[in-house]
Structure formats: structure tokens, C-alpha cells
Amino acid sequence: MNLPKLTDVDVSGKKVIVRLDLDTNPDPNDLRIKASRETIDYLHSKNAQIIIIAHKGRPEGKVDQALSLKPFEPLFPDCEVKENLRFDPGEEANDETFARKISSWGDVYVNEAFASSHRSHASIVEIPKFLPHAMGMRFEKETENLSKVFENPKRPLIFLISGAKEDKLQSIDGLEKYADKVLVGGRLPDFLGDRGLESIRNQNGKVIIGNLIMDKEDITIHTIERFEKEVGKAGTIVVSGPLGKFEDEGHKQGTERVLKSVVENKGAFKVAGGGDTEKALNLLSLSQDFNWVSVGGGAMLDFLAKRTLPGIEALK
């Protein structure tokens, strides 16, 4: 994608502003925390002064100590962790004055926040205008691995879009343009209503909408069987979201059976992304069976649907 790499930028002894994904728990084993380590370690090796910027939650431009980034400070010794960017309304408003203020803290900017790079916020798209910049090492791996889904993929190419966030449905149009099948589960079928899309009862159509059980917390057994059939013959599989309320033993069946059928397809290139997806994979001990587990949920889907992100365009 011809984006500037961290190794191409002079960071030796410089003040480097690193935009991280900290919209998670301050747990050293969290995927987003672990994903940042390679970049942080590289910068330490170059004697750079590291200034970490990030957001957590949705404080809506106001200070909310429950969303403070101070609990993350012990995870990044010898780094300066700044306070939640979204405490200032200038972050989400993509305010130039706010971006210039943040830029004044350092000499170089590194975007290591792939999961936030679908947002046109100041720390993602505005700061690169004012400083030499590069993508972080995990960011680079994200774009390389996810690009394999649309650059000459092994077919059939199957997207499994589930979970409870209705905005995921916005990605379907972009995905179905090059997918062989888009399977829709989780709570999403409930949002679709009657839109002329193929339901699980029909045998044709690229977008296949699953049916839900009575309480809408899982997919039906017929949906499970149809989804198992589709992923079993796939060459490339992308999983975004659990199939039901997997945390509840009584609604675990859809998620467990379909995800196990994904990993049982040994010849397929398998990608997954999103916080709830990662939790489900960890609960079922399946993470290691995927070729790539992205730190991004919405960002992953946006990238696969549009083949770029605001944060990527800002680095070009």
C-alpha cells in the first residue's frame, strides 16, 4: 500500500508520539496491548522518548475518571502515557488546533492504532499533517494480512458477519461485491427485517441471513447446519462477531459449532477480528487455529469493504 514504515523514519533520540489502541482493559495479556510491544520495543532500542496517546470509551468531550488512561501507565514503563484524548471535544471533532497542540509534544508520529483508524479523528488523520509519520509494526502486519482477503483470495471467499452491533450491516454492500457468500448471524438478522435478502430457508443468493431462536440470543439449528456447510467448503473465511450470546451456556451452541467448523477447514485462510470475536475464540481455545486475528472490529470490516481507512489515507 506504499505507506511509510517505522524503519524508514529517523526516530533515534527523537520524541515519538505513538497513537495506541487502549480502548480495552489494562491487562498485559490483552491482544491490543501485546500488539503494541514490537513498536514500543523498537523505539526503546533507538533511544526514543515515547509519548503514548490513546482514547478509551466515549466520555463525549468531558473528563470521566472511570475512563482515565492512568491504569495503563504501569504497562508502559519508560513511556509517558497522556490522558484520554476524548476528554477533549477536539479529538472527535477532528479539530486542527487540538491536533497542532498534540503534535507539539513530539518530533515524529506513529500510528499503531489500526482498530481506531476507521475514525476521522484528530489523532488519526490530522496529526500526520504536522509531523514526519509512519505506521507502526503491528499496523503494517494488519494491512498485509487483511489485504490477502481481497488480493487474489483462495475461493470460495466467505464472510461470517455476526454480533450485536447494527452498524456492521453497513459493510455488507462492499463485501458482497467480491465475496462468494456473506453469512449473517448474531443479532443482525433481527435488524434486517424483510429487505429482500435470502433467508436461510432459501438455497440461492450471495447474502444469506440466518434465522434466530425465539429469544433471539442464538441462531437456529438449521442456520448452524447451513453455515457449517458453507464454511466447510471455503478457501478463505473472515469471521466478525459471535453467532449468539456465547457467554451464556444455553446460547453457546451457534458460536461454538460454526467457529469449530471454521477451524476444521484446514486448507482455508482464516481471519477473525473484533473484541467479542476474540473473547469467543479464547473461550473456545481456537485463536491459534486462525491465520490472523485482527485487533480491529469495525476497522477490519471497513478496511475489507473499502480497501482503505481514513487513518491509512492520512499516512500516504
Protein Blocks (a to p, Z undefined) as FASTA:
>chain_A
ZZacfklpcfehpacdddddfbbcfdfkbmklmmmmmmmmmmmmnopacdddddehjeeo
pacfklccklmmmmmghiacdddfklpmklmnopaklmmmmmmmpmbdcdfbfklmmpcc
fklmmmmmmpccdddfklmmmmmmmmmmmnopacddddddedjbfklmmmmmmmmmmmmb
dcdehjllmmnmpnhiacfkbcgdjbdcddddfkopaccfklmmmmmmmmmmpcbdcded
jfbdfklmklmmmmmmmmmmmmmmmmbccddedjklmmmmmmnopmmmpfbdcfbfklmm
mmmmnopafklmmmZZ
